């Protein structure tokens, strides 16, 4: 109970990263997640030199270096590779997992003796290799893939305690060897603010120089918003953040995905970003070099970001809620967003995410492929960029925000809320992994309705006391005129009876549908007067079991020629 109350207080405080970061926001340094500890590949290392990759994240396995009787031996090729990197003046970070067959039956270390031995292993490895700059404790410790034994308990409070004991052992013993080594705590998959709060409650901040996140579950456009929720925790207000794994399965979009993430990481105060993986690992994630060591298109984007943006001061450029941008050193702009054409001043040169020049006469924003503009002189976006009018009026993906606890939502045209027992109330920011069975990232929900979910990509309605708890997404027209609707919902196959959608124009019902698989509303529009409210209400269709629903609502001022008026049927 103490932890829950404390977390609620922390969220009320509303500490945002942009207000509290001790360090200036700059383009993060770049690294790759290597796998030399599993198989030495000199050809791959030679290939990364063409980019070049200068920083590697890898491990030296505990059981490989600590032999019988506590004797350490680093002569195995699986343990010697950091020395080869050092000989080439290459740095690395070491992530350490806490399992060894000689301790605690090979499970994740949890007894006092095993925890102490784990810290000794990390310290001995750091002492062996002077090019290890940081030690990352644990790998996705909040999940179940890399922990075992008692530590794998579903009791998140207990797991946080096990983690802090390991973190403390590593911190004290590594710092005794080299006080300049950065100890990176957290070691979490996603951005689970609730779980991280538990580690802070147990003292993690005292043994943490930086925080490690693996942001696979966060779209680039929502990274800054979710990290801002993390920054509301007092201990995370100014902690340096490393994203020690991020990547994608989509090869065609991977270069743009890297640049979009890079921009949002810079604005979030992330100071080191590690792309996963270095080379193909058999899991489908897109590497920076192929299996022959040649740079991929993603490797070229990595090179471009490292060359042009790393270490440079950054500021946000967001001309509207549907467009994202980063201005580095006031001379280099990364920008993407919902499609529309644009023109730029002749002093700007345009490039793709991989560094290819783009024809200045054929420029258009893309939601997935950023444009990069470089200039020898400071860029003034209001003077040097000319955008076609923005047709979008509202978008459920781009306009999901996380309100401060106890505060009214910002007064914008787009709102998210709850309808229960004929009463509409605001949604609350939930921290993510505050308990089992909830998303591992910040999301919208409500303490009174623990099964309710709303994120930018999915929603889950629920029931309480036999009454529906529905998600309401609404648009209030700032001016009179027609609005085109492009909205879709896809219900999980596990849903027992689907969901029910109702659409209201003010208090008039204009559509009602049962959705058991999917529905896409398009080529329809509605006439709104200034101040009119258009509501999309999504609730259970009988019962809420399995009602996980992917969703996206887009409202536009451009009306397709074939569009028809949306009216009650």
C-alpha positions in Angstrom: 0.0 0.0 0.0 2.9 2.4 0.8 4.3 1.9 -2.7 1.0 2.6 -4.4 0.4 5.8 -2.4 3.9 6.9 -3.0 3.7 6.4 -6.7 0.4 8.3 -6.8 2.1 11.2 -5.1 5.0 11.1 -7.5 2.6 11.2 -10.5 0.8 14.2 -9.0 4.1 16.1 -8.7 4.3 16.2 -12.5 8.0 16.4 -12.9 8.7 16.6 -16.6 12.0 15.8 -18.2 12.2 19.1 -20.0 11.9 20.9 -16.6 14.3 18.8 -14.6 17.2 17.4 -16.6 20.5 18.2 -15.2 22.3 17.6 -18.5 21.4 19.5 -21.7 19.5 17.6 -24.4 21.8 16.5 -27.2 21.8 13.8 -29.9 22.6 10.5 -28.2 25.8 8.6 -28.9 25.1 5.4 -30.9 26.1 1.8 -30.2 25.1 -1.7 -31.4 24.0 -4.8 -29.5 26.8 -7.3 -30.4 26.9 -11.0 -29.9 30.6 -11.7 -29.8 30.1 -13.6 -26.5 28.3 -16.3 -28.5 30.5 -16.5 -31.5 33.6 -14.5 -32.5 33.1 -13.0 -36.0 36.2 -10.9 -37.1 34.5 -10.4 -40.5 31.5 -8.8 -38.9 33.7 -6.6 -36.8 35.6 -5.5 -39.9 32.3 -4.8 -41.6 31.2 -2.5 -38.8 34.3 -0.4 -39.3 32.8 0.9 -42.5 30.0 2.6 -40.7 31.9 3.0 -38.3 30.5 1.4 -35.1 32.6 2.7 -32.2 30.6 1.3 -29.2 29.3 -2.2 -28.6 27.0 -3.7 -26.0 27.7 -7.3 -25.1 28.3 -9.6 -22.2 31.1 -11.8 -20.8 29.1 -14.7 -19.3 29.7 -15.4 -15.6 30.0 -19.1 -16.0 32.6 -18.7 -18.8 35.1 -16.7 -16.6 34.5 -18.0 -13.1 35.9 -21.5 -12.7 35.7 -24.0 -9.9 36.8 -22.6 -6.5 36.2 -19.0 -7.5 39.1 -18.9 -9.9 38.8 -16.4 -12.8 40.1 -17.2 -16.3 39.5 -14.8 -19.3 41.5 -16.8 -21.9 38.4 -18.4 -23.6 37.5 -16.7 -26.9 34.0 -16.1 -25.4 35.7 -14.0 -22.7 38.6 -12.5 -24.6 36.8 -10.5 -27.3 36.7 -7.2 -25.2 40.5 -7.2 -25.4 40.3 -7.4 -29.2 37.9 -4.5 -29.3 40.3 -2.6 -27.0 43.2 -3.3 -29.4 41.2 -1.5 -32.0 40.3 1.5 -29.7 36.7 0.4 -29.5 34.6 0.9 -26.4 31.9 -1.4 -25.0 29.3 -1.6 -22.3 29.0 -4.9 -20.4 25.6 -6.3 -19.4 25.6 -8.9 -16.7 23.1 -11.6 -16.0 23.1 -13.2 -12.5 23.2 -17.0 -13.1 26.0 -19.5 -12.6 25.7 -23.2 -12.1 27.8 -23.1 -9.0 25.4 -20.7 -7.2 21.8 -21.1 -6.3 21.4 -24.2 -8.5 22.1 -22.1 -11.6 19.0 -19.9 -11.1 19.2 -16.1 -10.9 21.3 -15.3 -7.9 19.2 -14.6 -4.8 21.1 -15.8 -1.7 23.6 -13.5 0.0 26.6 -15.5 -1.1 25.5 -15.7 -4.7 24.6 -12.0 -4.9 28.1 -11.2 -3.5 29.8 -13.5 -6.0 27.8 -11.9 -8.8 29.2 -8.5 -7.9 32.7 -9.9 -7.8 32.3 -11.3 -11.3 31.3 -7.9 -12.6 34.2 -6.2 -10.9 36.8 -8.7 -12.1 35.6 -8.3 -15.7 35.8 -4.6 -15.5 39.3 -4.8 -14.0 40.3 -7.1 -16.9 39.2 -4.7 -19.7 39.8 -1.0 -19.5 37.6 -0.3 -22.5 34.4 -1.3 -20.6 32.8 2.1 -19.9 29.6 0.9 -18.2 28.0 -2.1 -16.6 24.3 -2.7 -17.2 22.9 -4.9 -14.4 20.3 -7.4 -15.6 18.7 -7.9 -19.0 14.9 -7.3 -19.0 14.7 -8.2 -15.4 11.0 -7.3 -15.3 10.2 -10.0 -17.7 10.5 -13.8 -17.5 12.9 -14.6 -20.3 16.1 -13.9 -18.5 15.4 -14.7 -14.9 14.7 -18.0 -13.2 14.1 -19.6 -9.8 12.7 -17.6 -6.9 13.5 -14.3 -8.7 10.9 -15.2 -11.4 8.2 -14.6 -8.8 5.1 -12.8 -10.1 5.3 -10.7 -7.0 6.7 -7.5 -8.6 7.6 -6.0 -5.2 9.7 -9.0 -4.4 11.3 -9.1 -7.8 12.3 -5.4 -7.4 13.9 -6.3 -4.1 16.0 -9.1 -5.7 17.1 -6.7 -8.4 18.2 -4.0 -6.0 20.3 -6.5 -4.0 22.1 -7.5 -7.2 22.5 -3.8 -8.3 23.9 -2.9 -4.9 26.5 -5.7 -5.1 27.7 -4.7 -8.6 27.8 -1.0 -7.8 29.9 -1.4 -4.6 32.4 -3.9 -6.0 32.8 -2.3 -9.5 33.1 1.2 -8.1 35.9 -0.1 -5.7 37.8 -1.2 -8.8 37.0 1.8 -11.0 34.9 4.6 -9.6 34.5 6.1 -13.1 32.5 3.1 -14.4 28.9 4.0 -15.1 26.5 1.6 -13.4 23.3 1.3 -15.4 20.3 0.1 -13.5 16.7 -0.7 -14.5 17.6 -3.3 -17.1 13.9 -3.3 -18.2 11.9 -4.2 -21.2 9.6 -1.3 -22.3 9.1 1.7 -20.0 7.4 0.2 -16.9 7.2 3.2 -14.6 5.2 1.2 -12.0 7.8 -1.5 -11.7 10.7 1.1 -11.7 9.0 2.9 -8.9 9.2 -0.3 -6.9 12.9 -0.5 -7.5 13.3 3.1 -6.4 11.3 2.4 -3.2 13.9 -0.3 -2.4 16.8 2.1 -2.8 17.9 1.6 -6.5 18.7 5.3 -7.0 21.6 5.1 -4.6 23.3 2.5 -6.8 22.4 3.8 -10.3 24.3 6.2 -12.5 21.9 5.7 -15.4 18.8 3.9 -16.3 18.5 1.3 -19.1 15.3 0.8 -21.1 14.4 -1.5 -24.0 11.7 0.5 -25.9 10.4 -2.2 -28.2 6.7 -1.6 -27.1 6.8 2.2 -27.7 6.1 3.8 -31.1 8.7 6.5 -31.8 5.9 9.2 -31.7 5.1 8.2 -28.1 8.6 7.8 -26.7 8.9 11.3 -25.4 5.4 11.2 -23.8 6.1 7.9 -22.0 9.5 9.0 -20.8 7.9 12.2 -19.5 5.7 10.1 -17.3 8.8 8.3 -16.0 10.4 11.7 -15.3 7.5 12.4 -12.9 9.2 10.0 -10.4 11.5 12.1 -8.3 14.4 9.7 -8.6 14.0 9.7 -12.4 13.7 13.4 -12.8 17.3 13.9 -14.0 18.7 10.4 -14.2 20.6 9.8 -17.5 18.8 7.3 -19.7 20.3 4.7 -22.0 18.0 2.9 -24.5 20.2 -0.2 -24.6 17.9 -2.1 -27.1 15.6 -0.8 -29.8 14.9 -2.2 -33.3 12.3 -3.4 -35.7 11.2 -6.3 -37.8 10.3 -4.1 -40.8 13.4 -3.9 -43.0 11.9 -1.4 -45.5 11.0 1.1 -42.7 14.0 0.4 -40.4 16.1 3.4 -41.5 13.3 5.8 -41.0 12.4 4.0 -37.7 15.9 4.5 -36.5 15.9 8.3 -37.2 12.4 8.8 -35.8 13.5 7.1 -32.5 16.8 9.0 -32.5 15.0 12.3 -32.7 12.5 11.5 -29.9 15.3 10.0 -27.7 17.3 13.2 -28.1 14.3 15.2 -26.9 13.7 12.8 -24.0 17.2 13.2 -22.6 18.5 9.8 -23.7 22.3 10.0 -23.9 23.1 6.6 -25.5 21.1 4.6 -28.0 21.9 1.0 -28.8 20.5 -0.5 -32.0 19.6 -4.2 -31.8 21.1 -6.2 -33.5 24.6 -5.7 -34.9 24.2 -8.6 -37.4 21.5 -11.1 -38.2 20.5 -13.1 -35.1 17.8 -15.3 -36.5 15.0 -13.4 -34.8 14.0 -11.2 -37.8 15.1 -7.9 -36.3 16.9 -5.7 -38.8 20.7 -5.4 -38.3 23.2 -2.7 -39.2 25.4 -5.1 -41.1 24.4 -8.2 -43.0 25.9 -11.7 -42.5 28.8 -10.8 -44.8 29.6 -7.7 -42.8 28.3 -5.2 -45.4 26.3 -2.2 -44.0 22.6 -2.5 -44.5 20.3 0.4 -45.3 19.8 0.6 -41.6 23.5 0.7 -41.1 23.6 3.7 -43.5 21.0 5.5 -41.4 23.0 4.7 -38.3 26.1 6.2 -40.0 24.1 9.3 -41.1 22.8 9.9 -37.5 26.2 9.4 -36.0 27.9 11.7 -38.4 25.3 14.5 -38.4 23.6 14.6 -35.1 25.4 12.9 -32.2 26.4 15.3 -29.5 24.6 18.3 -30.9 22.1 20.3 -28.9 18.5 19.7 -29.9 15.1 21.4 -29.7 11.7 20.2 -30.8 9.9 21.4 -33.9 6.2 20.5 -33.8 4.1 22.8 -36.0 1.0 20.8 -35.2 0.0 17.7 -33.3 0.5 15.5 -36.4 4.1 16.6 -37.3 7.3 15.8 -35.5 10.7 17.3 -35.8 14.1 17.8 -34.2 16.3 20.8 -34.9 20.0 19.9 -34.1 22.4 22.7 -33.6 19.8 24.9 -35.3 21.2 23.8 -38.7 20.0 20.2 -39.1 16.3 19.3 -39.1 14.8 15.8 -38.9 11.0 16.0 -39.7 8.1 13.6 -40.5 4.4 13.5 -40.0 1.0 13.0 -41.6 1.4 13.4 -45.4 1.4 16.8 -47.0 3.7 18.6 -49.5 6.2 21.2 -48.5 8.7 23.6 -50.0 12.0 24.8 -48.5 14.4 27.6 -48.9 17.2 27.1 -51.5 19.7 27.2 -48.6 18.5 23.9 -47.3 19.6 20.5 -48.7 17.2 17.6 -48.4 18.1 13.9 -47.6 16.6 10.6 -46.8 17.2 8.7 -43.6 20.1 6.9 -45.3 21.8 10.2 -46.5 20.6 10.1 -50.1 19.9 13.5 -51.6 16.2 14.3 -52.4 14.9 16.4 -55.2 13.9 19.8 -53.7 10.9 20.0 -56.1 9.3 16.8 -54.9 9.1 17.1 -51.1 6.4 15.6 -49.0 6.1 14.6 -45.4 5.6 10.9 -44.6 4.4 9.3 -41.4 7.2 6.8 -41.5 10.1 8.2 -43.7 11.6 11.3 -42.2 13.2 14.0 -44.3 16.5 15.5 -43.2 17.4 19.1 -44.0 20.9 20.4 -43.6 22.0 24.0 -43.8 25.3 25.9 -43.3 23.3 28.6 -41.5 20.7 28.5 -38.7 17.3 27.2 -39.9 14.3 29.3 -39.1 11.3 26.9 -39.7 8.8 29.7 -39.9 10.9 31.3 -42.7 12.6 28.3 -44.4 9.8 25.8 -44.6 6.4 26.2 -46.3 3.8 23.5 -45.6 0.7 22.8 -47.5 -2.4 23.2 -45.3 -2.9 20.5 -42.7 -6.0 18.6 -43.6 -6.2 16.6 -40.4 -8.5 17.9 -37.6 -8.0 15.1 -35.1 -6.2 11.8 -34.8 -6.5 9.3 -31.9 -2.9 8.1 -32.4 -1.2 11.4 -32.3 -3.4 13.1 -29.7 -3.2 10.6 -26.8 -1.7 12.4 -23.8 -1.0 11.5 -20.2 -2.7 13.9 -17.8 -1.2 14.7 -14.4 -3.0 12.9 -11.6 -5.8 15.0 -10.1 -5.7 17.6 -12.9 -8.3 18.2 -15.6 -7.3 17.2 -19.1 -5.9 19.9 -21.3 -8.6 21.7 -23.3 -8.0 20.5 -26.8 -10.3 19.6 -29.7 -9.7 15.9 -29.0 -10.6 14.2 -25.7 -10.5 10.7 -24.2 -12.8 9.9 -21.3 -14.8 7.1 -19.6 -18.6 6.7 -19.5 -20.0 4.7 -16.6 -23.5 4.7 -15.2 -24.5 7.7 -17.4 -21.6 9.8 -16.0 -18.6 10.8 -18.0 -15.3 11.1 -16.2 -11.6 11.7 -17.2 -9.2 8.9 -17.7 -6.1 8.7 -15.5 -2.5 8.1 -16.3 -1.5 4.6 -15.2 2.3 4.1 -14.9 2.7 0.7 -16.6 3.5 -2.7 -14.9 2.3 -1.4 -11.6 0.8 -4.8 -11.2 0.6 -8.0 -13.2 -1.6 -8.2 -16.3 -1.3 -4.5 -17.4 0.8 -2.9 -20.2 4.5 -2.4 -19.5 4.3 1.2 -20.7 2.3 4.2 -19.4 -1.4 4.0 -20.5 -4.7 5.5 -19.7 -7.1 3.8 -17.3 -8.8 4.4 -14.0 -8.2 3.2 -10.5 -12.0 2.4 -10.1 -12.0 0.2 -13.3 -8.7 -1.8 -13.2 -9.4 -3.7 -16.4 -9.9 -0.6 -18.5 -7.2 0.3 -21.0 -6.5 3.0 -23.6 -3.3 3.4 -25.5 -2.5 5.0 -28.9 -2.8 1.6 -30.5 -5.4 -0.4 -28.6 -8.2 -0.1 -26.1 -10.0 -2.5 -23.7 -13.5 -1.6 -22.4 -14.8 -3.4 -19.3 -17.8 -3.7 -16.9 -18.3 -3.1 -13.2 -21.3 -4.3 -11.2 -22.9 -5.5 -14.4 -22.7 -2.1 -16.0 -20.6 -1.2 -19.1 -17.5 0.9 -18.6 -17.0 2.4 -22.1 -14.2 4.4 -23.7 -15.3 7.7 -25.2 -13.2 9.5 -27.8 -14.6 12.8 -28.9 -13.9 15.8 -31.1 -15.3 19.3 -30.4 -15.4 21.3 -33.6 -13.6 24.7 -33.3 -15.3 25.9 -36.5 -18.3 25.0 -38.6 -18.0 22.7 -41.6 -17.9 19.1 -42.8 -15.5 16.6 -41.3 -14.5 13.4 -43.1 -14.3 10.2 -40.9 -11.6 7.5 -41.4 -12.0 5.2 -38.4 -11.3 1.5 -37.8 -11.5 -1.0 -35.1 -10.1 -4.6 -35.1 -11.3 -6.9 -32.2 -9.2 -9.7 -30.9 -10.1 -13.2 -31.9 -10.2 -14.0 -28.2 -13.2 -11.7 -27.7 -16.3 -13.8 -26.8 -18.9 -11.5 -28.4 -17.0 -8.4 -29.8 -17.6 -4.8 -28.9 -20.4 -2.3 -29.4 -19.7 1.0 -31.2 -22.0 4.0 -31.0 -21.4 7.4 -32.6 -23.2 10.5 -31.4 -23.4 14.0 -32.9 -24.0 16.0 -29.7 -26.8 13.8 -28.2 -28.1 12.4 -31.4 -27.2 8.8 -32.2 -25.9 8.6 -35.8 -24.5 5.0 -35.9 -24.6 1.9 -33.8 -22.7 -1.3 -34.7 -21.7 -4.6 -33.2 -18.1 -5.4 -34.2 -17.0 -9.0 -33.8 -14.0 -8.8 -36.1 -13.3 -5.4 -37.7 -15.0 -2.3 -39.0 -13.6 0.5 -41.2 -15.6 3.7 -41.6 -14.5 5.7 -44.6 -15.8 7.9 -47.4 -18.4 9.3 -44.9 -18.6 12.7 -43.4 -20.7 14.7 -41.0 -21.6 18.4 -40.9 -20.6 20.1 -37.6 -21.3 23.5 -36.3 -18.7 25.3 -34.1 -18.8 23.8 -30.7 -20.5 20.5 -31.8 -19.2 17.3 -30.3 -18.7 14.1 -32.2 -18.3 11.1 -29.9 -17.1 7.6 -30.6 -18.2 5.3 -27.7 -16.7 1.8 -27.5 -18.0 -0.7 -24.9 -18.6 -4.4 -24.4 -21.2 -6.2 -26.5 -22.7 -8.2 -23.7 -19.6 -9.2 -21.8 -16.0 -7.8 -21.8 -14.0 -11.0 -22.0 -11.2 -10.7 -24.5 -12.3 -7.3 -25.9 -8.8 -6.1 -26.7 -9.3 -3.8 -29.8 -6.9 -2.1 -32.1 -8.2 1.3 -33.0 -7.5 4.5 -35.0 -9.7 7.5 -35.6 -8.8 10.2 -38.1 -10.9 13.2 -38.8 -10.1 15.4 -41.8 -11.3 18.7 -43.3 -10.7 17.2 -46.8 -13.9 15.5 -48.0 -13.4 12.8 -50.6 -15.5 13.2 -53.8 -17.3 9.9 -53.2 -18.0 10.6 -49.5 -21.6 10.4 -48.2 -23.2 12.0 -45.2 -23.1 10.0 -42.0 -26.7 9.8 -40.7 -28.6 7.5 -38.4 -29.8 4.3 -40.2 
